[in-house]
Amino acid sequence: MSTNTIPLEEIRAQAADLPVDLYEGDATAYARFDQAFSLESVAIALGESDCLYDEATFPGVVYQPDNLPTTVVVSGDGTVLSIDATEEAHARSAVSNVIDTLDDLGLIVDARTPEISTNVRTVPFSLTPPSVETLGYDDDS
């Protein structure tokens, strides 16, 4: 997994270019897994009608939960990130809810549950999707 960190503002700026209305909040939270995520599977798990995923446009799934005023971004390299919550509790809850959903559907294989960090300015996030072999697929099948 990549351990590159980038400024949160860079992720927000890229997300702002997408056809999604971001919230005005600046509370953030993230959890970092030691595994890659299949972003197609993440979008299906979170509900395709509530997600935006276009790998050619943005390197993650953008999700806006119905019950919390925040936008969550899930990267292919294992980061679940709330980027614009109006309150820290909303950011933390949104990340926790996404983790629970992905775990319930078997998309989390990491044995440890990562700590949720809040109100950060830089985050571990890859601006390029992980390679196919990182996801555990075999090109020869």
A tleap script that builds the chain and sets N, CA, C and O, in Angstrom:
source leaprc.protein.ff14SB
mol = sequence {
  NMET SER THR ASN THR ILE PRO LEU GLU GLU
  ILE ARG ALA GLN ALA ALA ASP LEU PRO VAL
  ASP LEU TYR GLU GLY ASP ALA THR ALA TYR
  ALA ARG PHE ASP GLN ALA PHE SER LEU GLU
  SER VAL ALA ILE ALA LEU GLY GLU SER ASP
  CYS LEU TYR ASP GLU ALA THR PHE PRO GLY
  VAL VAL TYR GLN PRO ASP ASN LEU PRO THR
  THR VAL VAL VAL SER GLY ASP GLY THR VAL
  LEU SER ILE ASP ALA THR GLU GLU ALA HIE
  ALA ARG SER ALA VAL SER ASN VAL ILE ASP
  THR LEU ASP ASP LEU GLY LEU ILE VAL ASP
  ALA ARG THR PRO GLU ILE SER THR ASN VAL
  ARG THR VAL PRO PHE SER LEU THR PRO PRO
  SER VAL GLU THR LEU GLY TYR ASP ASP ASP
  CSER
}
set mol.1.N position { 0.830 -1.179 0.000 }
set mol.1.CA position { 0.000 0.000 0.000 }
set mol.1.C position { 0.880 1.251 0.000 }
set mol.1.O position { 1.930 1.288 0.642 }
set mol.2.N position { 0.449 2.232 -0.705 }
set mol.2.CA position { 1.154 3.498 -0.759 }
set mol.2.C position { 1.002 4.232 0.564 }
set mol.2.O position { -0.058 4.199 1.189 }
set mol.3.N position { 2.070 4.894 0.979 }
set mol.3.CA position { 1.978 5.706 2.181 }
set mol.3.C position { 2.150 7.180 1.847 }
set mol.3.O position { 2.464 7.983 2.725 }
set mol.4.N position { 1.949 7.540 0.585 }
set mol.4.CA position { 2.017 8.939 0.198 }
set mol.4.C position { 0.911 9.709 0.886 }
set mol.4.O position { -0.219 9.233 0.994 }
set mol.5.N position { 1.242 10.903 1.351 }
set mol.5.CA position { 0.202 11.760 1.904 }
set mol.5.C position { 0.080 12.984 1.010 }
set mol.5.O position { 1.059 13.479 0.453 }
set mol.6.N position { -1.145 13.450 0.894 }
set mol.6.CA position { -1.385 14.650 0.105 }
set mol.6.C position { -2.276 15.583 0.908 }
set mol.6.O position { -3.004 15.134 1.794 }
set mol.7.N position { -2.229 16.866 0.613 }
set mol.7.CA position { -3.091 17.807 1.320 }
set mol.7.C position { -4.566 17.512 1.044 }
set mol.7.O position { -4.954 17.214 -0.086 }
set mol.8.N position { -5.357 17.599 2.069 }
set mol.8.CA position { -6.791 17.380 1.938 }
set mol.8.C position { -7.398 18.346 0.921 }
set mol.8.O position { -8.325 17.985 0.197 }
set mol.9.N position { -6.885 19.547 0.869 }
set mol.9.CA position { -7.401 20.538 -0.078 }
set mol.9.C position { -7.252 20.073 -1.525 }
set mol.9.O position { -8.066 20.427 -2.378 }
set mol.10.N position { -6.223 19.287 -1.801 }
set mol.10.CA position { -6.038 18.766 -3.161 }
set mol.10.C position { -7.150 17.775 -3.514 }
set mol.10.O position { -7.654 17.773 -4.637 }
set mol.11.N position { -7.522 16.942 -2.556 }
set mol.11.CA position { -8.627 15.999 -2.784 }
set mol.11.C position { -9.936 16.761 -2.937 }
set mol.11.O position { -10.728 16.466 -3.832 }
set mol.12.N position { -10.166 17.743 -2.064 }
set mol.12.CA position { -11.387 18.558 -2.168 }
set mol.12.C position { -11.463 19.265 -3.519 }
set mol.12.O position { -12.529 19.316 -4.132 }
set mol.13.N position { -10.353 19.804 -3.981 }
set mol.13.CA position { -10.341 20.518 -5.263 }
set mol.13.C position { -10.693 19.578 -6.412 }
set mol.13.O position { -11.459 19.946 -7.303 }
set mol.14.N position { -10.141 18.370 -6.395 }
set mol.14.CA position { -10.478 17.411 -7.449 }
set mol.14.C position { -11.935 16.987 -7.354 }
set mol.14.O position { -12.609 16.858 -8.376 }
set mol.15.N position { -12.428 16.770 -6.144 }
set mol.15.CA position { -13.830 16.368 -5.966 }
set mol.15.C position { -14.777 17.492 -6.376 }
set mol.15.O position { -15.874 17.227 -6.870 }
set mol.16.N position { -14.368 18.731 -6.178 }
set mol.16.CA position { -15.212 19.874 -6.541 }
set mol.16.C position { -15.427 19.964 -8.047 }
set mol.16.O position { -16.392 20.581 -8.499 }
set mol.17.N position { -14.543 19.358 -8.823 }
set mol.17.CA position { -14.686 19.351 -10.280 }
set mol.17.C position { -15.678 18.303 -10.766 }
set mol.17.O position { -15.996 18.253 -11.954 }
set mol.18.N position { -16.167 17.469 -9.859 }
set mol.18.CA position { -17.114 16.409 -10.210 }
set mol.18.C position { -18.543 16.930 -10.139 }
set mol.18.O position { -18.792 17.960 -9.513 }
set mol.19.N position { -19.481 16.236 -10.770 }
set mol.19.CA position { -20.886 16.666 -10.702 }
set mol.19.C position { -21.534 16.267 -9.369 }
set mol.19.O position { -22.486 15.487 -9.335 }
set mol.20.N position { -21.001 16.816 -8.281 }
set mol.20.CA position { -21.527 16.565 -6.944 }
set mol.20.C position { -21.395 17.863 -6.149 }
set mol.20.O position { -20.400 18.577 -6.278 }
set mol.21.N position { -22.391 18.162 -5.337 }
set mol.21.CA position { -22.344 19.363 -4.508 }
set mol.21.C position { -21.687 19.033 -3.179 }
set mol.21.O position { -22.223 18.260 -2.384 }
set mol.22.N position { -20.516 19.627 -2.943 }
set mol.22.CA position { -19.827 19.408 -1.681 }
set mol.22.C position { -20.448 20.276 -0.598 }
set mol.22.O position { -21.052 21.310 -0.882 }
set mol.23.N position { -20.292 19.845 0.639 }
set mol.23.CA position { -20.784 20.615 1.776 }
set mol.23.C position { -19.774 21.703 2.126 }
set mol.23.O position { -18.636 21.680 1.657 }
set mol.24.N position { -20.194 22.643 2.942 }
set mol.24.CA position { -19.350 23.778 3.308 }
set mol.24.C position { -18.470 23.507 4.524 }
set mol.24.O position { -17.637 24.342 4.876 }
set mol.25.N position { -18.642 22.359 5.169 }
set mol.25.CA position { -17.911 22.078 6.396 }
set mol.25.C position { -16.439 21.798 6.169 }
set mol.25.O position { -16.006 21.494 5.057 }
set mol.26.N position { -15.676 21.909 7.256 }
set mol.26.CA position { -14.253 21.610 7.169 }
set mol.26.C position { -13.813 20.537 8.162 }
set mol.26.O position { -12.616 20.336 8.370 }
set mol.27.N position { -14.776 19.850 8.774 }
set mol.27.CA position { -14.435 18.733 9.656 }
set mol.27.C position { -14.101 17.516 8.796 }
set mol.27.O position { -14.780 17.237 7.808 }
set mol.28.N position { -13.057 16.804 9.178 }
set mol.28.CA position { -12.596 15.658 8.403 }
set mol.28.C position { -12.349 14.454 9.305 }
set mol.28.O position { -12.159 14.592 10.513 }
set mol.29.N position { -12.354 13.290 8.703 }
set mol.29.CA position { -11.990 12.058 9.409 }
set mol.29.C position { -11.545 11.049 8.366 }
set mol.29.O position { -12.009 11.067 7.226 }
set mol.30.N position { -10.637 10.167 8.771 }
set mol.30.CA position { -10.253 9.097 7.854 }
set mol.30.C position { -9.785 7.878 8.632 }
set mol.30.O position { -9.370 7.960 9.788 }
set mol.31.N position { -9.871 6.747 7.948 }
set mol.31.CA position { -9.307 5.490 8.435 }
set mol.31.C position { -8.508 4.895 7.286 }
set mol.31.O position { -8.903 4.993 6.124 }
set mol.32.N position { -7.401 4.289 7.616 }
set mol.32.CA position { -6.494 3.741 6.602 }
set mol.32.C position { -6.358 2.239 6.796 }
set mol.32.O position { -5.925 1.782 7.853 }
set mol.33.N position { -6.724 1.477 5.782 }
set mol.33.CA position { -6.610 0.023 5.825 }
set mol.33.C position { -5.340 -0.423 5.115 }
set mol.33.O position { -4.842 0.261 4.222 }
set mol.34.N position { -4.830 -1.564 5.518 }
set mol.34.CA position { -3.654 -2.142 4.881 }
set mol.34.C position { -4.111 -3.134 3.814 }
set mol.34.O position { -3.721 -4.302 3.823 }
set mol.35.N position { -4.935 -2.653 2.907 }
set mol.35.CA position { -5.452 -3.472 1.815 }
set mol.35.C position { -5.951 -2.554 0.716 }
set mol.35.O position { -6.211 -1.373 0.948 }
set mol.36.N position { -6.081 -3.096 -0.463 }
set mol.36.CA position { -6.669 -2.362 -1.580 }
set mol.36.C position { -8.161 -2.653 -1.627 }
set mol.36.O position { -8.614 -3.709 -1.183 }
set mol.37.N position { -8.916 -1.712 -2.166 }
set mol.37.CA position { -10.349 -1.902 -2.380 }
set mol.37.C position { -10.633 -1.943 -3.874 }
set mol.37.O position { -10.046 -1.180 -4.641 }
set mol.38.N position { -11.525 -2.826 -4.285 }
set mol.38.CA position { -12.075 -2.783 -5.630 }
set mol.38.C position { -13.112 -1.666 -5.621 }
set mol.38.O position { -14.149 -1.789 -4.971 }
set mol.39.N position { -12.843 -0.592 -6.329 }
set mol.39.CA position { -13.744 0.558 -6.274 }
set mol.39.C position { -15.100 0.260 -6.895 }
set mol.39.O position { -16.108 0.829 -6.474 }
set mol.40.N position { -15.143 -0.616 -7.882 }
set mol.40.CA position { -16.434 -1.019 -8.440 }
set mol.40.C position { -17.277 -1.699 -7.359 }
set mol.40.O position { -18.473 -1.435 -7.242 }
set mol.41.N position { -16.649 -2.574 -6.572 }
set mol.41.CA position { -17.359 -3.264 -5.491 }
set mol.41.C position { -17.796 -2.294 -4.404 }
set mol.41.O position { -18.883 -2.434 -3.845 }
set mol.42.N position { -16.953 -1.309 -4.102 }
set mol.42.CA position { -17.306 -0.299 -3.098 }
set mol.42.C position { -18.532 0.481 -3.553 }
set mol.42.O position { -19.452 0.697 -2.764 }
set mol.43.N position { -18.559 0.906 -4.811 }
set mol.43.CA position { -19.704 1.666 -5.329 }
set mol.43.C position { -20.988 0.851 -5.253 }
set mol.43.O position { -22.042 1.384 -4.905 }
set mol.44.N position { -20.908 -0.428 -5.573 }
set mol.44.CA position { -22.089 -1.294 -5.487 }
set mol.44.C position { -22.519 -1.451 -4.034 }
set mol.44.O position { -23.709 -1.385 -3.727 }
set mol.45.N position { -21.552 -1.658 -3.134 }
set mol.45.CA position { -21.860 -1.864 -1.715 }
set mol.45.C position { -22.525 -0.643 -1.088 }
set mol.45.O position { -23.434 -0.783 -0.270 }
set mol.46.N position { -22.079 0.544 -1.464 }
set mol.46.CA position { -22.623 1.770 -0.875 }
set mol.46.C position { -23.897 2.235 -1.573 }
set mol.46.O position { -24.587 3.129 -1.082 }
set mol.47.N position { -24.203 1.641 -2.695 }
set mol.47.CA position { -25.402 2.011 -3.450 }
set mol.47.C position { -25.026 2.894 -4.620 }
set mol.47.O position { -24.687 4.065 -4.449 }
set mol.48.N position { -25.088 2.331 -5.794 }
set mol.48.CA position { -24.631 3.063 -6.982 }
set mol.48.C position { -25.350 4.394 -7.183 }
set mol.48.O position { -24.768 5.329 -7.735 }
set mol.49.N position { -26.600 4.494 -6.745 }
set mol.49.CA position { -27.332 5.750 -6.925 }
set mol.49.C position { -26.833 6.847 -5.979 }
set mol.49.O position { -27.095 8.027 -6.208 }
set mol.50.N position { -26.112 6.460 -4.915 }
set mol.50.CA position { -25.576 7.431 -3.958 }
set mol.50.C position { -24.093 7.694 -4.166 }
set mol.50.O position { -23.487 8.465 -3.423 }
set mol.51.N position { -23.503 7.055 -5.176 }
set mol.51.CA position { -22.059 7.144 -5.406 }
set mol.51.C position { -21.755 7.718 -6.777 }
set mol.51.O position { -22.559 7.656 -7.707 }
set mol.52.N position { -20.583 8.267 -6.859 }
set mol.52.CA position { -20.034 8.692 -8.135 }
set mol.52.C position { -18.688 7.998 -8.270 }
set mol.52.O position { -17.803 8.172 -7.432 }
set mol.53.N position { -18.538 7.213 -9.324 }
set mol.53.CA position { -17.255 6.557 -9.570 }
set mol.53.C position { -16.986 6.535 -11.060 }
set mol.53.O position { -17.719 5.923 -11.837 }
set mol.54.N position { -15.931 7.208 -11.437 }
set mol.54.CA position { -15.452 7.215 -12.814 }
set mol.54.C position { -13.938 7.295 -12.738 }
set mol.54.O position { -13.370 8.369 -12.539 }
set mol.55.N position { -13.290 6.150 -12.899 }
set mol.55.CA position { -11.846 6.089 -12.700 }
set mol.55.C position { -11.074 7.036 -13.615 }
set mol.55.O position { -9.949 7.414 -13.290 }
set mol.56.N position { -11.644 7.423 -14.735 }
set mol.56.CA position { -10.958 8.347 -15.635 }
set mol.56.C position { -11.013 9.786 -15.123 }
set mol.56.O position { -10.214 10.623 -15.542 }
set mol.57.N position { -11.945 10.075 -14.223 }
set mol.57.CA position { -12.155 11.431 -13.735 }
set mol.57.C position { -11.601 11.674 -12.342 }
set mol.57.O position { -11.070 12.748 -12.061 }
set mol.58.N position { -11.721 10.674 -11.462 }
set mol.58.CA position { -11.329 10.842 -10.059 }
set mol.58.C position { -10.886 9.489 -9.506 }
set mol.58.O position { -11.518 8.475 -9.801 }
set mol.59.N position { -9.815 9.452 -8.712 }
set mol.59.CA position { -9.244 8.172 -8.269 }
set mol.59.C position { -9.906 7.566 -7.034 }
set mol.59.O position { -9.219 7.018 -6.172 }
set mol.60.N position { -11.207 7.656 -6.940 }
set mol.60.CA position { -11.900 7.069 -5.795 }
set mol.60.C position { -13.401 7.092 -5.998 }
set mol.60.O position { -13.911 7.662 -6.962 }
set mol.61.N position { -14.097 6.456 -5.066 }
set mol.61.CA position { -15.558 6.491 -5.052 }
set mol.61.C position { -15.970 7.675 -4.190 }
set mol.61.O position { -15.493 7.819 -3.065 }
set mol.62.N position { -16.842 8.515 -4.702 }
set mol.62.CA position { -17.373 9.652 -3.956 }
set mol.62.C position { -18.786 9.286 -3.533 }
set mol.62.O position { -19.624 8.941 -4.366 }
set mol.63.N position { -19.046 9.366 -2.225 }
set mol.63.CA position { -20.311 8.901 -1.651 }
set mol.63.C position { -20.863 9.960 -0.710 }
set mol.63.O position { -20.141 10.485 0.137 }
set mol.64.N position { -22.143 10.272 -0.861 }
set mol.64.CA position { -22.812 11.185 0.060 }
set mol.64.C position { -23.944 10.436 0.747 }
set mol.64.O position { -24.983 10.178 0.140 }
set mol.65.N position { -23.739 10.081 2.031 }
set mol.65.CA position { -24.781 9.352 2.753 }
set mol.65.C position { -26.030 10.208 2.920 }
set mol.65.O position { -25.952 11.430 3.053 }
set mol.66.N position { -27.181 9.546 2.913 }
set mol.66.CA position { -28.449 10.264 3.061 }
set mol.66.C position { -28.616 10.882 4.441 }
set mol.66.O position { -29.288 11.903 4.586 }
set mol.67.N position { -28.010 10.274 5.454 }
set mol.67.CA position { -28.295 10.671 6.830 }
set mol.67.C position { -27.262 11.586 7.469 }
set mol.67.O position { -27.439 11.980 8.621 }
set mol.68.N position { -26.192 11.940 6.767 }
set mol.68.CA position { -25.155 12.804 7.340 }
set mol.68.C position { -24.696 13.836 6.315 }
set mol.68.O position { -24.513 13.499 5.146 }
set mol.69.N position { -24.507 15.097 6.735 }
set mol.69.CA position { -24.069 16.140 5.806 }
set mol.69.C position { -22.552 16.101 5.584 }
set mol.69.O position { -21.809 16.917 6.128 }
set mol.70.N position { -22.123 15.150 4.785 }
set mol.70.CA position { -20.707 15.034 4.458 }
set mol.70.C position { -20.531 14.230 3.177 }
set mol.70.O position { -21.439 13.530 2.730 }
set mol.71.N position { -19.365 14.348 2.613 }
set mol.71.CA position { -18.979 13.573 1.444 }
set mol.71.C position { -17.847 12.647 1.862 }
set mol.71.O position { -16.877 13.079 2.485 }
set mol.72.N position { -17.977 11.370 1.514 }
set mol.72.CA position { -16.954 10.377 1.845 }
set mol.72.C position { -16.287 9.929 0.549 }
set mol.72.O position { -16.957 9.663 -0.450 }
set mol.73.N position { -14.974 9.850 0.580 }
set mol.73.CA position { -14.198 9.363 -0.550 }
set mol.73.C position { -13.503 8.076 -0.118 }
set mol.73.O position { -12.871 8.029 0.937 }
set mol.74.N position { -13.622 7.038 -0.935 }
set mol.74.CA position { -12.930 5.774 -0.683 }
set mol.74.C position { -11.911 5.588 -1.804 }
set mol.74.O position { -12.267 5.568 -2.982 }
set mol.75.N position { -10.642 5.453 -1.426 }
set mol.75.CA position { -9.592 5.262 -2.432 }
set mol.75.C position { -9.325 3.784 -2.636 }
set mol.75.O position { -9.573 2.966 -1.750 }
set mol.76.N position { -8.824 3.456 -3.799 }
set mol.76.CA position { -8.507 2.072 -4.103 }
set mol.76.C position { -7.379 1.518 -3.259 }
set mol.76.O position { -7.248 0.303 -3.118 }
set mol.77.N position { -6.553 2.405 -2.691 }
set mol.77.CA position { -5.429 1.908 -1.902 }
set mol.77.C position { -5.725 1.808 -0.409 }
set mol.77.O position { -4.807 1.628 0.390 }
set mol.78.N position { -7.011 1.922 -0.020 }
set mol.78.CA position { -7.375 1.595 1.354 }
set mol.78.C position { -7.742 2.721 2.293 }
set mol.78.O position { -7.789 2.501 3.503 }
set mol.79.N position { -8.003 3.912 1.799 }
set mol.79.CA position { -8.375 5.025 2.669 }
set mol.79.C position { -9.865 5.319 2.542 }
set mol.79.O position { -10.405 5.384 1.438 }
set mol.80.N position { -10.524 5.496 3.696 }
set mol.80.CA position { -11.918 5.935 3.761 }
set mol.80.C position { -11.867 7.308 4.417 }
set mol.80.O position { -11.395 7.439 5.546 }
set mol.81.N position { -12.353 8.339 3.715 }
set mol.81.CA position { -12.111 9.719 4.106 }
set mol.81.C position { -13.367 10.574 3.986 }
set mol.81.O position { -13.995 10.612 2.928 }
set mol.82.N position { -13.733 11.255 5.061 }
set mol.82.CA position { -14.801 12.254 5.029 }
set mol.82.C position { -14.134 13.604 4.807 }
set mol.82.O position { -13.250 13.988 5.571 }
set mol.83.N position { -14.549 14.330 3.766 }
set mol.83.CA position { -13.792 15.529 3.376 }
set mol.83.C position { -14.442 16.865 3.717 }
set mol.83.O position { -13.776 17.897 3.634 }
set mol.84.N position { -15.717 16.883 4.096 }
set mol.84.CA position { -16.373 18.195 4.211 }
set mol.84.C position { -17.525 18.227 5.213 }
set mol.84.O position { -18.510 18.931 4.993 }
set mol.85.N position { -17.418 17.490 6.287 }
set mol.85.CA position { -18.509 17.438 7.263 }
set mol.85.C position { -18.659 18.776 7.983 }
set mol.85.O position { -17.700 19.534 8.129 }
set mol.86.N position { -19.866 19.042 8.422 }
set mol.86.CA position { -20.112 20.275 9.163 }
set mol.86.C position { -19.740 20.134 10.635 }
set mol.86.O position { -19.549 21.134 11.327 }
set mol.87.N position { -19.637 18.893 11.117 }
set mol.87.CA position { -19.239 18.629 12.501 }
set mol.87.C position { -18.317 17.414 12.538 }
set mol.87.O position { -18.453 16.499 11.726 }
set mol.88.N position { -17.382 17.409 13.482 }
set mol.88.CA position { -16.469 16.277 13.622 }
set mol.88.C position { -17.226 14.971 13.841 }
set mol.88.O position { -16.835 13.934 13.304 }
set mol.89.N position { -18.298 15.009 14.621 }
set mol.89.CA position { -19.082 13.792 14.881 }
set mol.89.C position { -19.678 13.231 13.592 }
set mol.89.O position { -19.756 12.013 13.429 }
set mol.90.N position { -20.097 14.099 12.679 }
set mol.90.CA position { -20.636 13.640 11.395 }
set mol.90.C position { -19.542 12.977 10.559 }
set mol.90.O position { -19.772 11.942 9.933 }
set mol.91.N position { -18.363 13.573 10.552 }
set mol.91.CA position { -17.249 13.004 9.791 }
set mol.91.C position { -16.894 11.621 10.324 }
set mol.91.O position { -16.739 10.673 9.556 }
set mol.92.N position { -16.769 11.514 11.634 }
set mol.92.CA position { -16.421 10.234 12.264 }
set mol.92.C position { -17.509 9.191 12.000 }
set mol.92.O position { -17.200 8.050 11.658 }
set mol.93.N position { -18.774 9.575 12.156 }
set mol.93.CA position { -19.885 8.638 11.934 }
set mol.93.C position { -19.939 8.162 10.489 }
set mol.93.O position { -20.176 6.982 10.229 }
set mol.94.N position { -19.722 9.067 9.560 }
set mol.94.CA position { -19.774 8.692 8.145 }
set mol.94.C position { -18.689 7.673 7.811 }
set mol.94.O position { -18.959 6.682 7.132 }
set mol.95.N position { -17.477 7.905 8.276 }
set mol.95.CA position { -16.383 6.960 8.026 }
set mol.95.C position { -16.693 5.623 8.688 }
set mol.95.O position { -16.502 4.569 8.080 }
set mol.96.N position { -17.163 5.661 9.914 }
set mol.96.CA position { -17.508 4.429 10.636 }
set mol.96.C position { -18.614 3.654 9.924 }
set mol.96.O position { -18.540 2.431 9.810 }
set mol.97.N position { -19.633 4.358 9.447 }
set mol.97.CA position { -20.742 3.701 8.742 }
set mol.97.C position { -20.280 3.048 7.438 }
set mol.97.O position { -20.711 1.943 7.109 }
set mol.98.N position { -19.413 3.723 6.703 }
set mol.98.CA position { -18.888 3.146 5.464 }
set mol.98.C position { -18.068 1.897 5.781 }
set mol.98.O position { -18.201 0.876 5.106 }
set mol.99.N position { -17.231 1.977 6.796 }
set mol.99.CA position { -16.436 0.809 7.199 }
set mol.99.C position { -17.348 -0.355 7.568 }
set mol.99.O position { -17.115 -1.486 7.142 }
set mol.100.N position { -18.384 -0.081 8.358 }
set mol.100.CA position { -19.318 -1.144 8.756 }
set mol.100.C position { -19.981 -1.785 7.540 }
set mol.100.O position { -20.104 -3.008 7.471 }
set mol.101.N position { -20.408 -0.965 6.586 }
set mol.101.CA position { -21.058 -1.490 5.379 }
set mol.101.C position { -20.098 -2.362 4.573 }
set mol.101.O position { -20.455 -3.463 4.153 }
set mol.102.N position { -18.889 -1.871 4.362 }
set mol.102.CA position { -17.905 -2.644 3.595 }
set mol.102.C position { -17.542 -3.938 4.315 }
set mol.102.O position { -17.361 -4.978 3.682 }
set mol.103.N position { -17.439 -3.871 5.635 }
set mol.103.CA position { -17.121 -5.065 6.418 }
set mol.103.C position { -18.263 -6.078 6.369 }
set mol.103.O position { -18.029 -7.273 6.194 }
set mol.104.N position { -19.496 -5.600 6.523 }
set mol.104.CA position { -20.660 -6.495 6.480 }
set mol.104.C position { -20.751 -7.245 5.157 }
set mol.104.O position { -21.236 -8.376 5.116 }
set mol.105.N position { -20.291 -6.626 4.084 }
set mol.105.CA position { -20.364 -7.245 2.760 }
set mol.105.C position { -19.082 -7.980 2.370 }
set mol.105.O position { -18.931 -8.413 1.228 }
set mol.106.N position { -18.170 -8.118 3.316 }
set mol.106.CA position { -16.962 -8.898 3.078 }
set mol.106.C position { -15.886 -8.214 2.261 }
set mol.106.O position { -14.987 -8.879 1.747 }
set mol.107.N position { -15.958 -6.897 2.130 }
set mol.107.CA position { -14.960 -6.186 1.331 }
set mol.107.C position { -13.729 -5.790 2.130 }
set mol.107.O position { -12.730 -5.354 1.558 }
set mol.108.N position { -13.792 -5.938 3.447 }
set mol.108.CA position { -12.638 -5.637 4.289 }
set mol.108.C position { -12.019 -6.951 4.742 }
set mol.108.O position { -12.661 -7.761 5.410 }
set mol.109.N position { -10.764 -7.145 4.366 }
set mol.109.CA position { -10.051 -8.361 4.759 }
set mol.109.C position { -8.950 -8.054 5.766 }
set mol.109.O position { -8.368 -8.968 6.349 }
set mol.110.N position { -8.668 -6.795 5.968 }
set mol.110.CA position { -7.675 -6.360 6.945 }
set mol.110.C position { -8.131 -6.819 8.331 }
set mol.110.O position { -9.246 -6.503 8.747 }
set mol.111.N position { -7.295 -7.550 9.040 }
set mol.111.CA position { -7.680 -8.115 10.335 }
set mol.111.C position { -7.809 -7.060 11.426 }
set mol.111.O position { -8.529 -7.269 12.402 }
set mol.112.N position { -7.135 -5.955 11.280 }
set mol.112.CA position { -7.211 -4.927 12.323 }
set mol.112.C position { -8.217 -3.852 11.926 }
set mol.112.O position { -8.402 -3.557 10.745 }
set mol.113.N position { -8.849 -3.285 12.916 }
set mol.113.CA position { -9.739 -2.156 12.669 }
set mol.113.C position { -8.933 -0.886 12.916 }
set mol.113.O position { -8.498 -0.645 14.042 }
set mol.114.N position { -8.729 -0.077 11.893 }
set mol.114.CA position { -7.891 1.111 12.079 }
set mol.114.C position { -8.591 2.176 12.910 }
set mol.114.O position { -9.818 2.255 12.957 }
set mol.115.N position { -7.787 2.973 13.550 }
set mol.115.CA position { -8.296 4.115 14.303 }
set mol.115.C position { -8.810 5.160 13.315 }
set mol.115.O position { -8.244 5.339 12.236 }
set mol.116.N position { -9.876 5.839 13.691 }
set mol.116.CA position { -10.383 6.937 12.863 }
set mol.116.C position { -9.729 8.225 13.344 }
set mol.116.O position { -9.913 8.634 14.490 }
set mol.117.N position { -8.968 8.859 12.466 }
set mol.117.CA position { -8.307 10.125 12.777 }
set mol.117.C position { -9.212 11.264 12.332 }
set mol.117.O position { -9.881 11.164 11.304 }
set mol.118.N position { -9.235 12.342 13.101 }
set mol.118.CA position { -10.119 13.460 12.775 }
set mol.118.C position { -9.339 14.763 12.616 }
set mol.118.O position { -8.228 14.929 13.120 }
set mol.119.N position { -9.979 15.672 11.891 }
set mol.119.CA position { -9.484 17.029 11.666 }
set mol.119.C position { -8.018 17.069 11.251 }
set mol.119.O position { -7.175 17.695 11.894 }
set mol.120.N position { -7.756 16.380 10.158 }
set mol.120.CA position { -6.410 16.315 9.601 }
set mol.120.C position { -6.314 17.234 8.383 }
set mol.120.O position { -7.332 17.599 7.795 }
set mol.121.N position { -5.119 17.597 8.017 }
set mol.121.CA position { -4.908 18.453 6.851 }
set mol.121.C position { -4.207 17.720 5.715 }
set mol.121.O position { -4.271 18.153 4.565 }
set mol.122.N position { -3.533 16.604 6.032 }
set mol.122.CA position { -2.954 15.742 5.006 }
set mol.122.C position { -3.422 14.320 5.279 }
set mol.122.O position { -3.632 13.931 6.428 }
set mol.123.N position { -3.580 13.555 4.213 }
set mol.123.CA position { -4.092 12.192 4.360 }
set mol.123.C position { -3.330 11.242 3.444 }
set mol.123.O position { -2.824 11.652 2.399 }
set mol.124.N position { -3.247 9.956 3.842 }
set mol.124.CA position { -2.674 8.969 2.932 }
set mol.124.C position { -3.694 8.680 1.838 }
set mol.124.O position { -4.783 8.178 2.117 }
set mol.125.N position { -3.350 8.991 0.619 }
set mol.125.CA position { -4.308 8.863 -0.476 }
set mol.125.C position { -3.528 8.786 -1.771 }
set mol.125.O position { -2.646 9.606 -2.021 }
set mol.126.N position { -3.847 7.813 -2.583 }
set mol.126.CA position { -3.173 7.668 -3.869 }
set mol.126.C position { -4.018 8.310 -4.957 }
set mol.126.O position { -5.214 8.042 -5.069 }
set mol.127.N position { -3.392 9.149 -5.747 }
set mol.127.CA position { -4.099 9.774 -6.860 }
set mol.127.C position { -4.118 8.883 -8.091 }
set mol.127.O position { -4.658 9.262 -9.130 }
set mol.128.N position { -3.525 7.695 -7.972 }
set mol.128.CA position { -3.594 6.702 -9.042 }
set mol.128.C position { -4.166 5.420 -8.466 }
set mol.128.O position { -3.822 5.047 -7.344 }
set mol.129.N position { -5.033 4.732 -9.204 }
set mol.129.CA position { -5.609 3.493 -8.690 }
set mol.129.C position { -4.547 2.412 -8.551 }
set mol.129.O position { -3.547 2.429 -9.268 }
set mol.130.N position { -4.760 1.453 -7.614 }
set mol.130.CA position { -3.794 0.367 -7.470 }
set mol.130.C position { -3.789 -0.512 -8.710 }
set mol.130.O position { -4.769 -0.574 -9.452 }
set mol.131.N position { -2.667 -1.191 -8.920 }
set mol.131.CA position { -2.579 -2.088 -10.075 }
set mol.131.C position { -3.470 -3.303 -9.867 }
set mol.131.O position { -3.857 -3.621 -8.742 }
set mol.132.N position { -3.789 -3.970 -10.956 }
set mol.132.CA position { -4.659 -5.139 -10.895 }
set mol.132.C position { -4.083 -6.193 -9.964 }
set mol.132.O position { -4.826 -6.807 -9.199 }
set mol.133.N position { -2.766 -6.415 -10.013 }
set mol.133.CA position { -2.188 -7.444 -9.151 }
set mol.133.C position { -2.323 -7.088 -7.674 }
set mol.133.O position { -2.414 -7.987 -6.838 }
set mol.134.N position { -2.339 -5.792 -7.330 }
set mol.134.CA position { -2.546 -5.380 -5.946 }
set mol.134.C position { -3.902 -5.842 -5.453 }
set mol.134.O position { -4.061 -6.147 -4.271 }
set mol.135.N position { -4.878 -5.898 -6.340 }
set mol.135.CA position { -6.222 -6.306 -5.949 }
set mol.135.C position { -6.353 -7.818 -5.846 }
set mol.135.O position { -7.407 -8.321 -5.455 }
set mol.136.N position { -5.306 -8.542 -6.188 }
set mol.136.CA position { -5.342 -9.985 -6.045 }
set mol.136.C position { -5.883 -10.724 -7.256 }
set mol.136.O position { -6.183 -11.915 -7.162 }
set mol.137.N position { -6.014 -10.057 -8.376 }
set mol.137.CA position { -6.500 -10.706 -9.579 }
set mol.137.C position { -5.331 -11.266 -10.372 }
set mol.137.O position { -4.225 -10.728 -10.331 }
set mol.138.N position { -5.580 -12.327 -11.077 }
set mol.138.CA position { -4.561 -12.974 -11.894 }
set mol.138.C position { -4.873 -12.690 -13.356 }
set mol.138.O position { -5.948 -13.038 -13.845 }
set mol.139.N position { -3.941 -12.063 -14.050 }
set mol.139.CA position { -4.159 -11.721 -15.458 }
set mol.139.C position { -4.321 -12.950 -16.346 }
set mol.139.O position { -4.875 -12.842 -17.439 }
set mol.140.N position { -3.852 -14.113 -15.904 }
set mol.140.CA position { -3.882 -15.315 -16.729 }
set mol.140.C position { -5.190 -16.079 -16.651 }
set mol.140.O position { -5.352 -17.078 -17.352 }
set mol.141.N position { -6.129 -15.643 -15.820 }
set mol.141.CA position { -7.376 -16.417 -15.686 }
set mol.141.C position { -8.406 -16.021 -16.701 }
set mol.141.O position { -9.503 -16.579 -16.717 }
savepdb mol mol.pdb
quit
